[in-house]
Amino acid sequence: MRLVRRRRQAEVVEPNRFIDLADIDLGMEGGATEPLIKVAELSGRSDVALVSEQVYKGRIVIVDYTPINDDATEVAAVSTQLSAVARDCNGDLVSVGRSLIVITPNGIRVDRERLRRK
């Protein structure tokens, strides 16, 4: 059995004709064409769903968990849930400072080496 590949007919475009790229459907879901960075403040485990929704949409989220920073069990639970989100979408999660976490979607990694003057 032999597979035959059919060629699609290319659209003929007049020379020097302007094509608006915004009119072309590239099949991207959500309509977002540029990465967004969101900032979220967590006051408890219930806010993790909001953060994970943004990460699944392909956004980078900087999470400020200062309101729960004194409760070690709450911080551990939130960190575990956010780690699962990063793992699930093949993203990355890194702690920055004492009360900030950066969580990224698929294809975006956070460099662990800090920039410092030598």
C-alpha distances in whole Angstrom, upper triangle without the diagonal:
4,7,10,13,16,19,22,25,28,31,34,37,40,42,45,44,44,41,43,40,42,40,36,35,33,32,35,36,40,40,42,41,44,45,48,50,52,55,56,59,59,61,60,56,56,55,52,50,51,50,47,46,46,44,41,42,41,45,47,50,54,55,59,60,64,65,64,64,67,65,64,62,61,59,57,56,55,53,51,50,49,48,45,44,44,42,40,39,38,41,45,48,51,55,57,61,63,61,58,54,52,48,45,42,38,38,42,44,48,49,52,54,57,58,62,64,65
4,6,10,13,16,19,22,25,28,31,34,37,38,41,40,41,38,40,37,39,37,34,32,31,30,33,34,38,38,40,39,42,43,46,48,50,54,55,58,58,61,59,56,55,54,51,49,50,49,46,45,45,43,40,40,40,44,46,49,52,54,58,59,63,64,63,64,67,65,63,61,60,59,57,55,54,53,51,49,48,47,45,44,43,41,39,38,37,40,43,47,50,54,56,59,61,60,57,53,50,47,44,40,37,37,40,42,46,48,50,52,55,56,60,62,63
4,6,10,13,16,19,22,25,28,31,34,36,38,37,37,35,36,34,35,34,30,29,27,26,29,31,35,35,36,35,38,39,42,45,47,50,51,55,54,57,56,53,52,51,48,46,47,46,43,42,42,40,37,37,36,40,42,46,49,51,55,56,60,61,60,61,64,62,60,59,57,56,54,53,51,50,48,47,46,44,42,41,40,38,36,35,35,37,41,44,47,51,53,57,59,57,54,50,47,44,41,37,34,34,37,40,43,45,48,50,52,53,57,59,60
4,6,10,13,16,18,22,24,27,31,32,35,34,35,32,34,32,33,32,28,27,26,25,28,30,34,34,36,34,37,39,42,45,47,50,52,55,55,58,57,54,53,52,49,47,47,46,43,42,42,40,38,37,37,40,43,46,49,51,55,57,60,62,61,62,65,63,62,60,59,57,56,54,53,51,50,48,47,46,44,42,41,40,38,36,36,38,42,45,48,52,54,57,59,58,54,51,48,45,41,38,35,34,38,40,44,46,49,51,53,54,57,60,61
4,6,10,13,15,19,21,24,28,29,32,30,31,28,30,28,30,28,25,23,22,22,25,27,31,31,32,31,34,35,39,42,44,47,49,52,52,56,54,52,51,50,47,45,45,44,41,39,39,38,35,34,34,37,40,43,46,48,52,54,58,59,58,59,62,61,59,58,56,55,54,52,50,49,48,46,44,43,42,40,39,38,36,34,33,36,39,43,46,49,51,55,57,55,52,48,45,42,38,35,32,31,35,37,41,43,46,48,50,51,54,57,58
4,6,9,12,16,18,21,25,26,29,28,29,26,28,26,28,26,23,22,21,21,24,27,30,30,32,30,33,35,38,42,44,47,49,52,53,56,55,53,52,50,47,45,45,44,42,40,39,38,35,34,34,37,40,43,47,49,53,55,58,59,59,60,63,62,61,59,57,56,55,53,51,50,49,47,46,45,43,41,40,39,37,35,35,37,40,44,47,51,52,56,58,56,52,49,46,43,39,36,33,32,36,39,42,44,47,49,51,52,56,58,59
4,6,9,12,15,18,21,23,25,24,25,23,25,23,25,23,20,20,19,20,23,26,29,28,30,28,31,33,37,40,42,46,48,51,52,55,55,52,51,49,47,45,44,43,41,39,39,37,35,34,33,36,39,42,45,48,52,54,57,59,58,59,63,62,60,59,57,56,55,53,51,50,49,47,45,45,43,41,40,39,37,35,35,36,40,43,46,50,51,54,57,55,51,48,45,42,38,35,32,31,35,38,41,43,46,48,50,50,54,56,57
4,6,9,12,15,19,21,23,22,22,20,22,20,22,20,17,17,16,17,21,24,27,25,27,26,29,31,35,38,40,44,46,49,50,53,53,51,49,48,45,43,42,42,39,37,37,36,33,32,31,34,37,40,44,46,50,52,56,57,57,58,61,60,59,58,56,54,54,52,50,49,48,46,44,44,42,40,39,39,36,34,34,36,39,42,45,49,49,53,55,54,50,47,43,41,37,34,31,31,34,37,40,42,46,47,49,49,53,55,57
4,6,9,12,16,18,21,19,20,18,20,20,22,19,17,17,18,19,22,25,28,26,29,27,30,33,36,39,42,46,47,51,52,55,55,53,52,50,48,45,44,44,42,39,39,38,36,34,33,36,39,42,46,48,52,54,57,59,59,60,63,63,62,61,58,57,56,55,52,51,51,49,47,46,45,42,41,41,39,36,37,38,41,45,47,51,51,55,57,55,52,49,45,43,39,36,34,33,36,39,42,44,48,49,51,51,55,56,58
4,6,9,13,15,17,16,17,15,17,17,19,17,14,16,16,18,21,24,27,25,27,25,28,31,34,37,40,44,46,49,51,54,54,52,51,49,47,44,43,42,41,38,37,37,35,32,32,34,37,40,44,47,50,53,56,57,57,58,62,61,60,60,57,55,55,54,51,50,50,48,45,45,44,41,40,41,39,36,36,37,40,43,46,49,49,53,56,54,50,47,44,41,38,35,33,31,34,37,41,42,46,47,49,48,52,54,55
4,6,10,12,15,13,14,12,15,15,17,15,13,15,16,18,21,24,26,24,26,24,27,30,33,37,39,43,45,49,50,54,54,52,51,48,47,44,43,42,41,38,37,37,35,32,32,34,37,40,44,46,50,52,55,57,57,58,62,61,61,60,57,56,56,54,52,51,51,48,46,46,45,42,41,42,40,37,37,38,41,44,46,50,50,53,56,54,50,47,44,42,38,35,33,32,35,38,41,43,47,48,49,49,52,54,56
4,7,9,12,11,13,12,15,16,19,17,15,18,19,21,24,27,29,27,28,26,29,32,35,39,42,45,48,51,53,56,57,55,54,51,50,47,46,45,44,41,40,40,38,35,35,37,39,43,46,49,52,55,58,59,60,61,65,64,64,63,60,59,59,57,54,54,54,51,49,49,48,45,44,45,43,40,40,41,43,47,49,52,52,55,58,56,52,50,46,44,41,38,36,35,37,41,43,45,49,50,51,50,54,55,57
4,6,9,7,9,9,13,14,17,15,14,17,18,21,24,27,29,26,27,25,27,31,34,37,40,44,46,50,52,55,56,54,53,50,49,47,45,44,43,41,39,39,37,35,34,36,38,42,44,47,51,54,56,58,59,59,63,63,63,62,59,58,58,57,54,53,53,51,48,49,48,45,44,45,43,40,40,40,43,46,48,51,51,54,56,55,51,49,45,43,40,37,36,34,36,40,42,44,48,49,50,49,52,53,55
4,6,6,9,10,14,16,19,17,17,20,21,25,27,30,31,28,29,27,30,33,36,40,42,46,48,52,54,57,58,57,55,53,52,49,47,47,46,43,41,42,40,37,37,38,41,44,47,50,53,56,58,60,61,62,66,66,65,65,62,60,61,60,56,56,56,54,51,52,51,48,47,48,46,43,43,43,46,48,50,53,53,56,59,57,53,51,47,46,42,40,39,37,39,42,45,46,50,51,51,50,54,55,57
4,5,9,11,15,16,20,19,18,22,23,26,28,31,33,29,30,27,30,33,36,39,42,46,49,52,54,58,59,58,56,53,52,50,48,47,47,44,42,42,41,38,37,38,41,44,47,50,53,56,58,60,61,62,66,66,65,65,63,60,61,60,57,56,57,54,52,52,52,48,47,48,47,43,43,43,45,48,50,53,52,55,58,56,53,51,47,46,42,40,39,37,39,42,44,45,49,50,50,49,52,53,55
4,6,9,13,15,18,18,18,22,22,26,27,31,32,28,29,26,28,31,34,37,40,44,46,50,53,56,57,56,55,52,51,49,47,46,45,43,41,41,40,37,36,37,39,42,44,48,51,54,56,58,59,60,64,64,64,64,61,59,60,59,55,54,55,53,50,51,51,47,46,47,46,43,43,42,44,47,48,51,50,53,56,54,51,49,45,44,41,39,38,36,37,41,43,44,48,48,48,47,50,50,53
4,6,10,12,15,14,15,19,20,24,25,28,29,25,26,24,26,30,32,36,38,42,45,48,51,54,55,54,52,49,48,47,44,44,43,41,38,39,38,35,34,35,37,40,43,46,49,52,54,56,57,58,62,62,62,62,59,57,58,57,53,53,54,51,48,49,49,46,44,46,44,41,41,41,43,46,47,50,49,52,55,53,49,48,44,43,39,38,37,35,36,40,42,43,47,48,48,47,50,51,53
4,6,9,12,12,13,16,18,21,22,25,26,22,23,21,23,26,29,32,35,38,41,45,47,50,51,51,49,46,45,43,41,40,40,37,35,36,35,32,31,32,34,37,39,43,45,49,51,52,54,55,58,59,58,59,56,54,55,54,50,50,51,48,45,46,46,43,41,43,42,38,39,38,40,42,44,47,46,49,51,49,46,44,41,39,36,34,34,33,33,37,39,41,44,45,45,44,47,48,50
4,6,9,8,9,13,14,18,19,22,22,19,20,18,20,24,26,30,32,36,38,42,44,48,48,48,46,43,42,40,38,37,37,34,32,32,32,28,28,29,31,34,37,40,43,46,49,50,51,52,56,56,56,56,53,51,52,50,47,47,47,45,42,43,43,39,38,40,38,35,35,35,37,40,42,44,44,47,49,47,44,42,38,37,33,31,31,30,31,34,36,38,42,43,43,42,46,47,49
4,5,6,7,11,13,16,17,19,20,16,17,15,17,21,23,27,29,32,35,39,41,44,45,44,43,40,39,37,35,34,34,31,29,30,29,25,25,26,28,31,34,37,40,43,45,47,48,49,53,53,53,53,50,48,49,48,44,44,45,42,39,40,40,37,36,38,36,33,33,33,35,37,39,41,41,44,46,44,41,39,35,34,31,29,29,28,29,32,34,36,40,41,41,40,44,45,48
4,5,5,9,9,13,13,16,17,13,14,12,14,18,20,24,26,30,33,36,38,42,42,42,40,37,36,34,32,31,31,28,26,26,26,22,22,23,25,28,31,34,37,40,43,44,45,46,50,50,50,50,47,45,46,44,41,41,41,39,36,37,37,33,32,34,33,29,30,29,31,34,36,38,38,41,44,41,38,36,32,31,28,26,25,24,25,29,31,33,37,38,38,38,41,43,45
4,6,8,9,12,12,14,14,11,12,10,13,17,18,22,24,28,30,34,36,39,40,39,37,34,34,32,29,29,29,26,24,25,24,20,20,21,24,26,29,32,35,38,41,42,43,44,48,48,48,48,44,43,44,42,39,39,40,37,34,36,35,32,31,33,31,28,29,28,30,33,35,37,37,40,42,40,36,34,31,29,26,24,24,24,25,28,30,33,36,38,38,38,41,43,45
4,6,9,12,13,15,15,12,14,13,16,20,22,25,27,31,33,36,38,41,42,41,39,36,36,33,31,31,30,28,26,27,25,22,22,23,27,29,32,35,38,41,43,44,46,47,50,50,50,50,47,45,46,45,41,41,42,39,36,38,37,33,33,35,33,29,31,30,33,35,38,40,40,43,45,43,39,37,34,32,29,27,26,26,27,31,33,36,39,41,41,41,44,46,49
4,6,9,11,13,15,12,14,12,16,19,21,25,27,31,33,37,38,41,42,41,39,36,35,33,31,31,30,27,25,26,24,21,21,23,26,29,32,35,38,41,43,45,45,47,50,50,50,49,46,45,45,44,40,40,41,38,35,36,35,32,31,33,31,27,29,29,31,34,36,39,39,42,45,42,39,36,33,31,28,25,24,24,26,29,32,35,38,40,40,40,44,46,48
4,6,8,10,12,9,12,11,15,18,20,24,26,29,31,35,36,39,39,38,36,34,32,30,28,28,27,24,23,23,21,18,18,21,24,27,30,33,36,39,42,43,43,44,48,47,47,46,44,42,42,41,38,38,38,35,33,34,33,29,29,30,28,24,26,26,29,32,34,37,38,41,43,41,37,35,31,29,26,23,22,22,24,28,31,33,37,39,39,40,43,45,48
4,6,9,11,9,11,10,13,16,19,22,24,28,30,34,35,38,38,36,35,33,31,29,27,27,25,23,21,21,19,17,16,19,22,25,28,31,35,37,40,41,42,43,46,46,45,45,42,40,40,39,36,35,35,33,31,31,30,27,26,27,25,22,23,23,26,29,32,35,35,39,41,39,35,32,29,26,23,20,19,19,21,25,28,30,34,36,37,37,41,43,45
4,6,9,9,11,11,14,16,19,22,24,27,29,32,33,36,36,34,33,31,29,26,25,25,23,20,20,19,17,15,15,18,21,24,28,30,33,36,39,40,40,41,45,44,43,42,40,38,38,37,34,34,33,31,29,29,28,25,24,25,23,20,21,22,25,28,31,34,35,38,40,38,34,31,28,25,22,19,18,18,21,24,27,30,33,36,37,38,41,44,46
4,7,6,8,8,11,13,15,18,20,24,25,29,30,33,33,31,30,27,26,23,22,21,20,17,16,16,14,11,11,14,17,20,24,26,30,32,35,36,37,38,41,40,40,39,36,35,35,33,31,30,30,28,25,26,25,22,21,22,20,17,19,19,22,25,27,30,31,34,36,34,30,28,24,22,19,15,15,15,17,21,24,27,30,33,34,34,38,41,43
4,5,7,9,12,13,15,18,19,22,23,27,27,30,30,28,26,24,23,20,19,19,17,14,14,14,11,9,10,13,17,19,23,24,28,30,33,34,34,36,39,38,38,37,34,33,33,31,28,28,28,25,23,24,23,19,20,21,19,15,18,18,21,23,27,29,30,33,35,32,29,26,23,20,18,14,14,16,18,21,24,27,30,33,34,35,38,41,44
4,6,9,11,12,12,15,16,19,20,24,25,28,28,26,24,22,21,18,17,17,16,12,11,13,11,7,9,11,15,17,21,22,26,28,31,31,32,34,37,36,36,35,32,31,32,30,27,27,27,24,22,24,23,19,19,21,19,16,19,18,21,23,26,28,29,32,33,30,27,25,22,19,17,14,15,17,18,22,24,27,30,33,33,34,38,40,43
4,6,9,11,12,16,17,20,22,26,27,30,30,29,27,25,24,22,19,19,19,16,14,15,14,10,11,13,16,18,22,24,27,30,33,33,34,36,39,39,39,38,35,34,34,33,29,30,30,27,25,26,26,22,22,24,22,19,21,20,23,25,27,30,30,33,35,32,29,26,23,21,19,16,17,18,19,23,25,28,31,33,34,34,38,40,43
4,6,7,9,12,14,17,19,23,25,28,29,28,26,23,22,20,18,17,17,15,12,13,13,9,9,10,13,15,19,21,24,27,30,31,32,33,37,36,36,36,33,31,32,31,28,27,28,26,23,24,24,21,20,22,21,18,19,18,20,22,24,27,27,30,32,29,25,23,20,18,16,14,15,16,16,20,21,25,28,30,30,30,34,36,39
4,7,9,13,15,19,22,25,27,31,31,30,29,26,25,23,21,20,20,18,15,15,15,12,10,11,14,17,20,23,26,29,32,33,34,35,39,38,38,38,35,33,34,33,30,29,30,28,25,26,26,22,21,23,22,19,20,18,21,23,25,27,27,30,32,30,27,24,21,19,16,15,15,15,15,19,21,24,27,29,29,29,33,35,38
4,6,10,13,16,19,23,25,29,30,29,28,25,24,23,20,18,19,17,14,14,15,12,10,9,11,14,17,20,23,26,29,31,32,32,36,36,36,36,33,31,32,31,28,27,28,26,23,24,25,21,20,22,22,18,19,17,19,20,22,24,24,27,29,27,24,22,18,17,14,13,14,14,13,16,18,21,24,26,26,26,29,31,34
4,7,10,13,16,20,22,25,26,26,25,22,20,20,18,15,16,15,11,11,12,10,7,6,8,11,13,17,20,23,26,27,28,29,32,33,32,32,30,27,28,28,24,23,25,23,20,21,21,18,16,19,19,16,16,14,15,17,18,21,20,23,26,24,20,18,14,13,11,10,12,11,10,13,15,18,21,23,23,23,26,29,32
4,6,10,13,17,19,22,24,23,23,19,18,18,15,13,14,13,10,10,12,10,8,5,6,8,11,14,17,20,23,24,25,26,30,30,30,30,27,25,27,26,22,22,24,22,18,20,21,18,16,20,20,16,17,15,15,16,18,19,19,22,24,21,18,16,13,12,10,11,13,14,12,15,15,18,21,23,22,23,26,29,32
4,7,10,14,16,20,21,21,21,17,16,17,14,11,13,13,9,10,13,11,9,6,5,6,7,11,13,17,19,21,22,22,26,27,27,27,24,22,24,23,20,19,21,20,16,18,20,17,15,19,19,16,17,14,14,14,15,16,15,18,20,17,14,13,10,10,9,11,14,14,12,14,13,16,18,21,20,20,24,26,30
4,7,10,13,16,18,18,18,14,14,14,11,9,11,11,8,9,13,11,11,7,6,5,6,8,11,14,16,18,19,20,24,24,25,25,22,20,22,21,18,18,20,18,15,17,19,16,15,19,19,17,18,15,15,14,15,16,15,18,19,16,13,12,10,10,10,12,16,17,14,16,15,19,20,22,21,23,26,28,32
4,7,10,13,15,16,16,12,13,14,11,9,12,13,10,11,15,14,14,10,9,6,5,6,7,11,13,14,16,17,20,21,22,23,19,17,20,20,16,16,19,17,14,17,19,16,16,20,20,19,20,17,16,14,15,14,13,15,16,13,10,10,9,10,12,14,18,19,17,17,16,19,20,22,21,22,25,27,31
4,6,10,12,13,13,9,10,11,9,7,11,12,10,11,15,15,15,12,10,7,6,5,6,8,11,12,13,14,18,18,19,20,16,15,17,17,13,14,17,15,13,16,18,15,16,19,20,19,20,17,16,14,15,14,14,15,15,12,10,10,10,11,13,15,19,21,18,19,18,21,21,24,23,24,27,30,33
4,7,9,11,12,8,10,12,10,9,13,14,13,15,18,18,19,15,14,10,9,6,5,6,8,8,10,11,15,15,17,17,14,13,16,15,12,13,17,15,13,17,19,17,18,21,22,21,23,20,19,16,16,14,14,15,14,10,9,10,12,13,16,18,22,24,22,22,20,23,23,25,24,26,28,31,34
4,6,8,8,6,7,10,9,9,12,14,14,15,18,19,19,17,15,12,10,7,6,5,8,7,7,10,13,12,14,14,10,10,13,12,9,11,14,12,11,15,16,15,17,20,20,20,22,20,18,16,16,14,15,15,14,10,10,11,13,13,16,19,22,25,22,22,21,24,23,26,25,27,29,33,35
4,7,8,7,9,12,12,12,15,17,17,18,21,22,23,20,19,15,14,10,9,7,8,5,6,9,11,11,13,13,9,10,13,12,10,13,15,14,14,17,19,18,20,22,23,23,25,23,22,19,19,17,18,18,15,12,13,14,16,17,20,22,26,28,26,26,24,27,26,29,28,30,32,35,38
4,5,6,8,10,11,12,14,16,17,18,20,22,23,21,20,16,15,12,11,8,10,8,7,10,12,10,12,11,7,8,11,9,7,11,13,11,12,15,16,16,18,21,21,22,24,22,21,18,19,17,19,19,17,13,14,14,17,17,20,22,25,28,26,26,25,27,26,29,29,31,33,37,39
4,5,6,8,10,10,11,14,16,16,18,20,21,20,19,16,16,12,13,10,13,12,10,13,14,12,13,11,7,9,10,7,6,10,10,8,10,13,13,13,16,18,18,19,21,20,19,17,18,17,19,20,18,15,15,14,17,16,19,20,23,26,25,25,24,27,26,29,29,32,34,38,40
4,6,6,8,10,11,12,14,16,17,19,21,19,19,16,17,14,14,12,15,13,12,15,17,15,16,14,11,12,14,11,9,13,13,11,12,15,15,14,17,19,19,20,22,21,21,19,20,20,22,23,21,18,17,17,18,17,20,20,23,27,25,26,26,29,28,32,31,34,36,40,43
4,5,5,7,9,10,12,13,15,16,18,16,16,13,13,10,11,10,13,12,12,14,17,15,17,15,12,12,14,12,9,12,13,11,11,14,15,13,16,18,18,18,21,19,19,17,18,18,19,20,19,15,15,14,15,14,17,18,21,24,23,23,23,26,26,29,29,31,34,37,40
4,5,5,6,9,10,11,12,14,16,14,14,11,12,10,12,11,14,14,13,15,18,16,16,15,11,11,12,10,7,9,10,7,7,11,11,9,12,15,14,15,17,16,16,14,16,16,18,19,18,15,14,12,13,12,14,15,18,21,20,20,20,23,23,27,27,29,32,36,38
4,5,5,6,9,10,10,12,15,14,15,12,14,12,15,14,18,17,16,19,21,19,20,18,15,15,16,13,10,13,13,9,9,13,12,10,13,15,14,14,17,16,17,16,18,19,21,23,22,19,17,15,15,13,15,15,18,21,20,21,22,25,26,29,29,32,35,38,41
4,6,5,7,9,10,11,13,12,13,10,12,11,13,14,17,16,16,19,22,20,21,20,17,16,18,15,12,14,15,12,11,14,14,11,14,17,16,15,18,16,17,16,18,19,20,22,21,18,16,15,14,13,14,14,18,21,20,21,21,25,25,29,29,31,34,37,40
4,5,5,6,9,10,11,9,9,7,9,8,11,12,15,16,16,17,21,20,20,19,16,15,16,14,11,12,13,10,8,12,12,9,11,14,14,13,15,13,14,12,15,15,17,19,19,15,13,11,11,9,11,11,15,18,16,17,17,21,22,25,25,27,30,33,36
4,5,5,6,9,10,10,10,9,12,11,14,15,18,19,18,20,23,21,21,20,17,16,16,14,11,12,12,9,7,10,10,6,8,11,10,10,13,11,12,12,15,16,18,21,21,18,16,13,12,9,10,10,13,16,15,17,17,21,22,25,26,28,31,35,37
4,6,5,6,9,9,11,10,13,13,16,17,21,21,21,22,26,24,24,23,20,19,20,18,15,16,16,13,11,14,13,9,11,14,12,11,14,13,15,15,18,19,21,24,24,21,18,16,15,12,12,11,13,17,17,19,20,23,25,28,28,30,34,37,40
4,5,5,7,6,8,7,11,11,15,16,20,20,21,22,26,25,25,24,21,20,21,19,16,16,17,14,12,14,14,11,11,15,13,11,14,12,14,14,17,18,19,22,22,19,17,14,12,10,10,9,12,15,14,16,17,21,23,26,26,28,31,34,37
4,5,5,5,6,7,10,11,15,17,20,21,21,22,26,25,24,23,21,19,19,18,15,15,15,13,10,12,12,8,8,11,10,8,10,9,10,11,14,16,17,21,21,19,16,13,10,7,6,5,9,12,11,13,14,18,20,23,24,25,29,32,35
4,5,7,10,11,14,15,19,20,24,24,24,25,28,27,27,25,23,21,21,20,17,17,17,14,12,13,12,8,9,11,9,7,10,9,12,13,17,19,21,24,25,22,19,16,14,11,9,7,9,12,13,15,17,21,22,26,27,29,32,35,38
4,6,9,11,14,16,19,21,25,25,25,27,30,29,29,28,25,24,24,23,20,20,20,17,15,16,16,12,12,15,13,10,13,12,14,16,19,21,22,25,26,24,21,18,15,12,10,8,10,13,13,16,18,22,24,27,27,29,33,36,38
4,7,9,13,15,19,21,24,26,26,27,30,30,29,28,26,24,24,23,20,19,20,18,15,16,16,12,11,14,13,9,11,9,12,14,17,19,20,24,25,23,19,16,13,10,8,5,7,9,9,13,15,18,21,24,24,26,29,32,35
4,6,10,12,16,18,21,23,23,24,28,27,27,27,24,22,23,22,19,18,19,17,14,15,16,13,12,15,14,11,13,10,12,13,15,17,18,21,22,20,16,14,11,9,7,6,9,11,10,12,14,17,19,22,22,24,27,30,33
4,7,10,13,16,19,21,21,21,25,25,25,25,22,20,21,20,17,16,18,16,13,14,15,12,11,14,15,12,13,10,10,10,12,14,14,17,19,17,13,11,7,6,5,6,10,11,8,10,10,14,16,19,19,20,24,27,29
4,6,10,12,15,17,18,18,22,22,22,22,19,17,18,18,14,14,16,14,11,13,15,12,11,15,15,13,15,11,11,10,11,12,12,15,16,14,10,8,6,5,6,9,13,14,12,13,12,15,17,19,19,21,24,27,30
4,7,10,12,15,15,15,19,20,20,21,18,15,17,17,14,13,16,15,12,14,16,14,13,17,18,16,17,13,12,10,10,10,9,12,13,10,7,6,5,7,9,12,15,17,14,14,12,15,15,18,17,19,21,25,28
4,6,9,11,12,12,16,16,16,17,14,12,14,14,10,10,14,13,10,12,15,13,13,17,18,17,18,15,13,10,10,9,10,11,11,8,5,5,6,8,11,14,17,19,16,16,14,17,17,20,19,21,23,27,30
4,6,8,9,9,13,14,15,16,13,11,14,15,11,12,15,15,13,15,18,17,16,20,21,21,22,18,16,13,12,10,10,10,9,6,5,7,9,11,14,18,21,23,20,19,17,19,19,21,19,21,23,26,29
4,6,6,6,10,10,11,13,10,8,11,12,9,10,13,13,12,14,17,16,17,20,21,22,23,20,18,14,13,11,11,11,9,5,6,8,11,13,16,19,23,25,22,21,19,21,20,22,21,24,25,29,31
4,5,5,8,10,12,14,11,10,13,15,12,13,17,17,16,18,21,20,21,24,25,25,26,23,21,17,16,13,12,11,8,5,8,11,14,16,20,23,26,28,25,24,21,23,22,24,22,24,25,28,31
4,6,8,9,12,13,10,10,14,14,12,14,17,17,17,19,22,21,22,25,26,26,28,25,23,20,19,16,16,15,12,9,11,13,17,18,22,25,28,30,27,27,24,26,25,27,26,28,29,32,35
4,6,6,8,9,7,6,10,11,10,12,14,15,15,17,19,19,21,23,24,25,26,24,22,18,18,15,16,15,12,9,11,13,16,18,21,24,27,30,27,26,24,26,24,27,26,28,30,33,35
4,6,7,10,8,6,10,12,11,11,15,16,15,17,20,20,21,23,25,26,26,24,21,18,16,13,13,12,8,7,10,12,16,18,21,24,27,29,27,25,23,24,22,24,23,26,27,30,32
4,6,9,9,8,11,13,13,14,17,18,18,20,22,23,24,26,28,29,30,27,25,21,19,16,17,15,11,10,14,16,19,21,25,28,31,33,30,29,26,27,25,27,26,29,29,32,35
4,6,5,6,9,10,11,12,14,16,17,18,20,21,23,24,26,27,28,26,24,20,19,17,18,17,13,12,15,16,20,21,25,27,30,32,30,28,26,28,26,28,28,30,31,35,37
4,5,5,6,9,10,10,12,14,15,16,18,20,21,22,24,26,26,25,22,19,18,15,17,16,12,12,14,15,19,20,23,26,29,31,28,27,25,26,24,26,26,29,30,33,35
4,5,5,6,9,10,11,12,14,15,17,19,20,21,23,25,25,24,22,19,19,17,19,18,15,14,16,16,20,20,24,26,28,30,29,27,26,27,25,28,28,31,33,36,38
4,5,5,6,8,10,11,12,14,15,17,18,20,21,23,24,22,21,17,18,16,18,17,15,13,14,14,18,18,21,23,26,29,27,26,24,26,25,28,27,31,32,36,38
4,5,5,6,9,10,10,12,14,15,16,18,20,21,22,20,18,14,14,12,14,14,11,9,11,11,14,15,19,21,24,26,24,23,21,23,21,24,24,27,28,32,34
4,6,5,6,9,10,10,12,14,15,16,18,20,21,19,17,14,14,12,15,16,13,12,13,12,15,15,19,21,23,26,24,22,21,23,21,24,24,27,29,33,35
4,5,5,6,9,10,11,13,14,15,17,19,20,19,17,15,15,15,18,18,16,14,15,14,16,15,19,20,23,25,24,23,22,24,23,26,27,30,32,36,37
4,5,5,6,8,10,11,12,14,15,17,18,17,15,12,13,12,15,16,14,12,12,10,13,12,16,17,20,23,21,20,19,22,21,24,24,28,30,33,36
4,5,5,6,9,10,10,12,14,16,16,14,12,9,10,9,13,14,13,11,11,9,11,10,14,16,18,21,19,18,17,19,17,21,21,25,27,31,33
4,6,5,6,9,10,11,12,15,15,14,13,11,12,12,16,17,16,15,14,12,14,12,15,16,18,21,20,19,18,20,19,23,24,27,30,33,35
4,5,5,6,9,10,10,13,14,13,13,11,13,14,17,19,18,16,15,12,13,11,14,15,17,20,19,19,19,21,21,24,25,29,31,35,37
4,5,5,6,9,10,11,12,11,10,8,10,11,14,17,16,14,12,9,10,8,10,12,14,17,16,15,15,18,18,21,22,25,28,32,34
4,5,5,6,8,10,10,9,8,6,9,11,14,17,17,15,14,10,11,8,11,12,13,16,15,14,14,17,16,20,21,24,27,31,33
4,5,5,6,9,10,10,10,10,13,15,18,21,20,19,17,14,14,11,12,12,13,16,16,16,17,19,19,23,25,28,31,34,36
4,5,5,6,8,8,9,9,13,15,18,20,21,19,16,13,12,9,10,9,11,14,14,14,15,19,19,23,24,27,30,34,36
4,5,5,6,5,5,6,10,13,16,19,20,18,15,12,10,7,7,7,8,11,11,11,12,15,16,20,21,24,27,31,33
4,6,5,6,7,9,12,15,18,21,22,21,18,15,13,10,10,9,9,12,12,12,14,17,17,21,23,26,29,33,34
4,6,8,10,11,15,18,21,24,25,23,21,17,15,12,11,9,9,13,14,14,17,20,20,24,26,29,32,36,37
4,5,9,11,15,18,20,24,25,23,20,16,14,11,9,6,6,9,11,12,15,18,20,23,25,27,31,34,36
4,7,10,14,17,20,23,24,23,20,16,14,11,9,7,5,8,9,10,13,15,17,20,23,25,29,32,34
4,7,10,14,16,20,21,20,17,13,10,7,5,4,4,7,7,7,9,13,14,18,20,22,25,29,31
4,7,10,13,16,18,17,14,10,8,6,5,7,8,9,7,6,7,10,11,14,16,19,22,26,28
4,7,10,13,14,13,11,7,6,4,6,9,11,12,10,8,8,10,10,14,15,18,21,25,27
4,6,10,11,11,9,6,5,7,9,12,14,15,12,9,7,9,8,11,12,15,18,22,24
4,6,8,8,6,4,6,9,12,15,18,18,15,13,10,11,9,12,12,15,18,21,23
4,7,7,5,6,7,10,13,17,19,20,16,14,10,11,9,11,10,13,15,18,21
4,6,6,8,10,14,17,20,23,23,20,18,14,14,12,13,12,14,15,18,21
4,6,9,12,15,18,22,25,26,22,20,17,18,15,17,15,18,18,22,24
4,7,10,13,17,20,23,24,21,20,17,18,16,18,17,19,21,24,27
4,7,10,13,17,20,21,18,16,14,15,14,16,15,17,19,23,25
4,6,10,13,16,18,15,13,11,13,13,15,15,18,20,24,26
4,7,10,13,14,11,10,8,11,11,14,14,17,19,23,26
4,7,10,12,9,9,9,12,13,16,17,19,22,26,28
4,7,8,6,7,8,12,13,17,17,20,23,26,29
4,6,6,8,11,14,16,20,21,23,26,30,32
4,6,8,11,15,17,20,22,24,27,31,32
4,7,10,13,16,18,20,22,25,28,30
4,7,10,13,15,17,18,22,25,27
4,6,9,12,14,16,19,23,24
4,6,9,10,13,16,19,21
4,6,8,10,13,17,18
4,6,10,12,16,17
4,7,9,12,13
4,6,10,12
4,7,9
4,6
4
